């Protein structure tokens, strides 16, 4: 572990000193899968673990991006350094943004205490999240107090970065079929804070009753009681309470001693997730390059070998990958 910034490479030294251009450069290297990016992550990793990581998830259209924008403004009132990582292609941080959202977020782009970065999903599985996880690490290393991560949604097949947060916020919207499906999918086990956004909707009370009912089935005495908040993110209503609950949850898991356990679990999951994504890419590459693998798959296609046995042969090294 580096004992001082003087032992770091020039880019890493600029990064840990809070240089926004160095942070942007670091994420570009990571996103483009440049070996220099992975070297940089390796170098600054011992300096991470200080930021409060908050993940936001929920069905598309629920207003996660607007919620994050409003929370960023609230955190800046406390003079906290904030980084935002959005991997939702419908986010107002990307080209698909509505003009109104851009106007609401313009103050953050000009704020030296805020760093905003978007990553287009491109429909990729594994690779995007692999890069996003590393991007969150370098944001942490750069001295940010809060890293706010917006994910595409719940139930994703990819390595979901929300599983690597200290606090998870689930955003729902009343009157939305997607939100009801989220409830039915059992995602009530995921969040630490639930936000019902666009709460001026006439179905808000009904949704809150449904959510509270779902939560009551899984709550155990002594555990964190998940709060259900009403917000109007576009108008900044309920955001102060959201910021308070995020801070309260962090204090709760620190006092209970579960923050370290949660981070240990998350890091183990990250290692396994990255290894799984890389192994899949390596296996896919061998389909074209290794005649033995191509022959194995052809035998499956011809019903001469079942998929489970073929997979076992790959994993057991009978086919060299």
C-alpha positions as CSV (number, residue, x, y, z in Angstrom):
1,X,0.0,0.0,0.0
2,X,1.5,3.4,-0.9
3,X,2.5,5.3,2.2
4,X,2.3,8.7,0.4
5,X,1.1,10.3,-2.8
6,X,4.7,10.7,-3.9
7,X,4.9,6.9,-4.4
8,X,2.0,7.0,-6.9
9,X,2.3,7.4,-10.6
10,X,1.6,11.0,-11.9
11,X,-2.0,10.2,-13.0
12,X,-2.8,8.4,-9.8
13,X,-1.3,11.3,-7.8
14,X,-3.5,13.8,-9.6
15,X,-6.5,11.5,-9.1
16,X,-6.2,11.1,-5.4
17,X,-5.6,14.9,-5.0
18,X,-9.1,15.4,-6.4
19,X,-8.2,16.5,-10.0
20,X,-11.4,16.1,-12.0
21,X,-9.6,15.8,-15.3
22,X,-7.5,13.0,-13.9
23,X,-10.7,11.2,-12.7
24,X,-12.3,11.7,-16.2
25,X,-9.1,10.3,-17.8
26,X,-9.0,7.3,-15.4
27,X,-12.6,6.4,-16.2
28,X,-12.0,6.7,-20.0
29,X,-9.1,4.3,-19.7
30,X,-11.2,1.8,-17.7
31,X,-14.2,2.1,-20.1
32,X,-12.0,1.5,-23.1
33,X,-10.4,-1.6,-21.4
34,X,-7.0,0.0,-21.6
35,X,-4.4,-1.9,-19.5
36,X,-3.3,1.4,-18.1
37,X,-6.8,1.8,-16.6
38,X,-6.5,-1.5,-14.8
39,X,-3.0,-0.7,-13.6
40,X,-4.4,2.6,-12.2
41,X,-7.2,0.8,-10.3
42,X,-4.6,-1.6,-8.9
43,X,-2.5,1.3,-7.7
44,X,-5.3,3.3,-6.0
45,X,-7.4,0.4,-4.7
46,X,-5.7,0.5,-1.2
47,X,-6.8,4.1,-0.9
48,X,-10.5,3.3,-1.5
49,X,-13.3,2.5,1.0
50,X,-13.8,6.0,2.4
51,X,-16.7,7.2,0.2
52,X,-20.4,6.5,1.0
53,X,-21.7,4.5,-2.0
54,X,-25.4,4.9,-2.6
55,X,-27.1,2.8,-5.4
56,X,-30.4,3.8,-7.0
57,X,-32.5,1.3,-8.8
58,X,-36.1,1.0,-9.9
59,X,-38.2,0.7,-13.1
60,X,-37.5,2.9,-16.1
61,X,-39.3,6.2,-16.1
62,X,-39.6,6.5,-12.3
63,X,-37.4,9.5,-12.1
64,X,-34.2,8.1,-10.7
65,X,-32.0,10.6,-12.5
66,X,-34.1,13.6,-11.3
67,X,-34.0,12.1,-7.8
68,X,-30.2,11.9,-7.9
69,X,-29.9,15.4,-9.2
70,X,-32.0,16.7,-6.4
71,X,-30.1,14.7,-3.8
72,X,-26.8,16.0,-5.2
73,X,-28.0,19.5,-4.6
74,X,-29.0,18.6,-1.0
75,X,-25.6,17.0,-0.3
76,X,-23.8,20.0,-1.7
77,X,-25.6,22.2,0.9
78,X,-23.6,20.1,3.5
79,X,-20.4,20.8,1.4
80,X,-20.0,17.1,0.6
81,X,-18.0,16.2,-2.5
82,X,-20.3,14.2,-4.8
83,X,-19.7,11.9,-7.8
84,X,-22.5,10.5,-9.9
85,X,-22.2,7.5,-12.1
86,X,-25.2,6.9,-14.4
87,X,-25.5,3.7,-16.5
88,X,-29.1,4.3,-17.5
89,X,-29.3,5.3,-21.2
90,X,-32.4,7.3,-20.5
91,X,-30.6,9.4,-17.9
92,X,-30.5,13.2,-18.3
93,X,-26.7,12.9,-18.2
94,X,-26.8,11.3,-21.6
95,X,-27.8,12.5,-25.1
96,X,-31.3,11.2,-24.7
97,X,-32.0,13.7,-22.0
98,X,-35.0,16.0,-22.0
99,X,-34.1,19.7,-22.1
100,X,-35.8,20.3,-18.8
101,X,-33.6,17.7,-17.1
102,X,-30.5,19.3,-18.6
103,X,-31.5,22.7,-17.2
104,X,-32.1,21.3,-13.8
105,X,-28.7,19.6,-13.8
106,X,-26.7,22.4,-15.3
107,X,-25.7,23.7,-11.9
108,X,-24.0,20.4,-11.1
109,X,-21.9,20.4,-14.3
110,X,-20.5,23.8,-13.3
111,X,-20.0,22.8,-9.6
112,X,-16.4,21.9,-8.8
113,X,-17.6,19.8,-6.0
114,X,-19.6,17.5,-8.3
115,X,-18.4,15.0,-10.9
116,X,-20.9,13.4,-13.2
117,X,-20.2,10.6,-15.6
118,X,-22.5,8.5,-17.7
119,X,-21.9,5.1,-19.3
120,X,-24.1,4.0,-22.1
121,X,-25.3,0.4,-21.5
122,X,-25.1,-0.6,-25.2
123,X,-27.0,-3.7,-24.2
124,X,-23.8,-5.3,-23.0
125,X,-23.8,-7.9,-20.2
126,X,-20.9,-8.1,-17.8
127,X,-18.5,-5.8,-19.5
128,X,-20.3,-2.6,-18.8
129,X,-20.8,-3.5,-15.1
130,X,-17.2,-4.6,-14.8
131,X,-16.1,-1.1,-16.0
132,X,-18.7,0.6,-13.9
133,X,-17.6,-1.1,-10.7
134,X,-14.0,0.1,-11.4
135,X,-15.2,3.6,-12.2
136,X,-16.9,3.7,-8.8
137,X,-13.6,2.7,-7.2
138,X,-11.6,5.5,-8.8
139,X,-14.4,8.0,-7.8
140,X,-13.9,6.8,-4.3
141,X,-10.1,7.1,-4.5
142,X,-10.5,10.7,-5.8
143,X,-11.7,11.8,-2.4
144,X,-15.5,12.0,-3.0
145,X,-17.6,11.9,0.1
146,X,-20.6,10.4,-1.8
147,X,-20.7,8.2,-4.9
148,X,-24.3,8.0,-6.3
149,X,-24.8,5.2,-8.8
150,X,-27.8,4.9,-11.0
151,X,-28.5,1.5,-12.5
152,X,-30.7,0.5,-15.5
153,X,-33.3,-1.1,-13.3
154,X,-34.1,-4.1,-11.1
155,X,-33.8,-7.7,-12.1
156,X,-30.9,-7.2,-14.5
157,X,-29.0,-10.3,-15.7
158,X,-25.7,-8.4,-15.6
159,X,-23.5,-7.8,-12.6
160,X,-25.6,-5.1,-11.0
161,X,-23.6,-2.4,-9.4
162,X,-26.4,-1.7,-7.0
163,X,-25.3,-4.9,-5.2
164,X,-22.1,-3.2,-4.4
165,X,-23.5,-0.2,-2.6
166,X,-23.5,0.6,1.1
167,X,-27.1,1.9,0.9
168,X,-29.6,0.9,-1.7
169,X,-32.5,3.2,-2.7
170,X,-35.4,1.7,-4.6
171,X,-37.5,4.3,-6.5
172,X,-41.1,3.4,-7.4
173,X,-43.8,5.4,-9.1
174,X,-47.6,5.1,-8.2
175,X,-49.9,4.0,-10.9
176,X,-47.0,2.2,-12.8
177,X,-47.4,-1.4,-13.9
178,X,-43.6,-1.7,-13.8
179,X,-43.6,-0.7,-10.1
180,X,-46.2,-3.3,-9.3
181,X,-44.2,-6.0,-11.2
182,X,-41.2,-4.9,-9.1
183,X,-43.1,-5.6,-6.0
184,X,-44.2,-9.0,-7.3
185,X,-40.7,-9.9,-8.3
186,X,-39.6,-10.0,-4.7
187,X,-37.3,-6.9,-4.8
188,X,-38.5,-5.9,-1.4
189,X,-35.4,-7.7,-0.1
190,X,-33.1,-5.3,-2.0
191,X,-33.6,-1.8,-0.7
192,X,-32.6,0.0,2.5
193,X,-34.7,3.1,1.6
194,X,-37.8,3.1,-0.6
195,X,-38.9,6.3,-2.4
196,X,-42.3,6.7,-4.0
197,X,-41.5,9.5,-6.5
198,X,-44.1,11.7,-8.3
199,X,-46.1,11.4,-5.1
200,X,-48.8,13.8,-6.2
201,X,-50.4,10.9,-8.1
202,X,-53.8,9.8,-6.7
203,X,-52.6,6.2,-6.4
204,X,-49.7,7.1,-4.0
205,X,-51.5,6.0,-0.8
206,X,-52.5,2.7,-2.4
207,X,-48.9,2.0,-3.5
208,X,-47.5,2.9,-0.1
209,X,-49.9,0.5,1.6
210,X,-48.9,-2.3,-0.8
211,X,-45.2,-1.6,-0.2
212,X,-45.6,-1.5,3.5
213,X,-47.5,-4.8,3.4
214,X,-44.7,-6.4,1.4
215,X,-42.1,-5.1,3.8
216,X,-43.9,-6.4,6.9
217,X,-43.6,-10.0,5.7
218,X,-39.8,-9.9,5.8
219,X,-38.9,-7.5,8.7
220,X,-37.1,-9.0,11.7
221,X,-36.8,-7.4,15.1
222,X,-33.6,-5.5,15.5
223,X,-33.1,-5.1,11.8
224,X,-33.1,-1.8,10.0
225,X,-36.7,-0.7,9.3
226,X,-36.9,0.3,5.7
227,X,-38.5,3.8,5.5
228,X,-41.0,4.6,2.7
229,X,-40.6,8.2,1.6
230,X,-42.8,10.4,-0.6
231,X,-40.9,12.7,-3.0
232,X,-41.5,15.1,-5.8
233,X,-37.9,15.2,-7.1
234,X,-38.7,17.7,-9.9
235,X,-39.7,20.2,-7.2
236,X,-37.2,19.1,-4.6
237,X,-39.9,18.0,-2.2
238,X,-38.9,15.2,0.2
239,X,-35.3,15.3,-0.8
240,X,-34.0,16.6,2.6
241,X,-35.7,13.6,4.3
242,X,-34.1,11.3,1.7
243,X,-30.6,12.7,2.5
244,X,-31.3,12.2,6.2
245,X,-32.4,8.6,5.8
246,X,-29.4,7.7,3.7
247,X,-27.1,9.2,6.4
248,X,-29.2,7.4,9.1
249,X,-28.9,4.1,7.4
250,X,-25.1,4.5,7.1
251,X,-24.9,5.3,10.8
252,X,-27.0,2.3,11.6
253,X,-24.9,-0.2,9.8
254,X,-21.7,1.3,11.1
255,X,-23.0,1.0,14.7
256,X,-24.3,-2.5,14.1
257,X,-21.0,-3.5,12.7
258,X,-22.6,-4.7,9.4
259,X,-20.9,-2.1,7.1
260,X,-17.7,-4.1,7.0
261,X,-19.6,-7.4,6.5
262,X,-21.6,-5.8,3.7
263,X,-18.5,-4.5,2.0
264,X,-16.7,-7.8,2.3
265,X,-19.7,-9.6,0.7
266,X,-19.8,-7.0,-2.0
267,X,-16.1,-7.2,-2.8
268,X,-16.3,-11.0,-3.0
269,X,-19.2,-10.7,-5.3
270,X,-17.3,-8.2,-7.5
271,X,-14.3,-10.6,-7.8
272,X,-16.6,-13.5,-8.8
273,X,-18.6,-11.2,-11.2
274,X,-15.5,-9.9,-13.0
275,X,-14.0,-13.5,-13.2
276,X,-17.3,-14.8,-14.6
277,X,-17.5,-12.0,-17.2
278,X,-13.9,-12.6,-18.3
279,X,-14.3,-16.3,-18.4
280,X,-17.4,-16.0,-20.6
281,X,-15.6,-13.7,-23.0
282,X,-12.7,-16.2,-23.1
283,X,-15.0,-19.1,-23.8
284,X,-16.9,-17.2,-26.5
285,X,-13.5,-16.4,-28.2
286,X,-12.6,-20.1,-28.3
287,X,-15.7,-20.9,-30.3
288,X,-14.0,-19.4,-33.3
289,X,-10.4,-20.1,-32.5
290,X,-10.4,-23.6,-31.0
291,X,-11.6,-26.5,-33.2
292,X,-12.1,-28.7,-30.2
293,X,-14.6,-26.3,-28.6
294,X,-16.3,-25.9,-32.0
295,X,-16.6,-29.7,-32.3
296,X,-17.9,-29.9,-28.7
297,X,-20.7,-27.4,-29.5
298,X,-21.5,-29.1,-32.8
299,X,-22.0,-32.4,-30.9
300,X,-24.5,-30.6,-28.7
301,X,-26.3,-29.2,-31.7
302,X,-26.5,-32.7,-33.2
303,X,-27.9,-34.0,-30.0
304,X,-24.9,-36.3,-29.5
305,X,-24.0,-34.6,-26.2
306,X,-26.2,-32.8,-23.7
307,X,-25.4,-29.2,-22.7
308,X,-24.7,-30.0,-19.0
309,X,-22.0,-32.6,-20.0
310,X,-20.5,-30.3,-22.5
311,X,-20.3,-27.5,-19.9
312,X,-18.7,-29.9,-17.4
313,X,-16.0,-30.9,-20.0
314,X,-15.2,-27.2,-20.5
315,X,-15.0,-26.5,-16.8
316,X,-13.0,-29.7,-16.0
317,X,-10.4,-28.9,-18.6
318,X,-11.1,-31.7,-20.9
319,X,-11.3,-29.0,-23.6
320,X,-8.5,-26.5,-23.3
321,X,-9.7,-22.9,-23.0
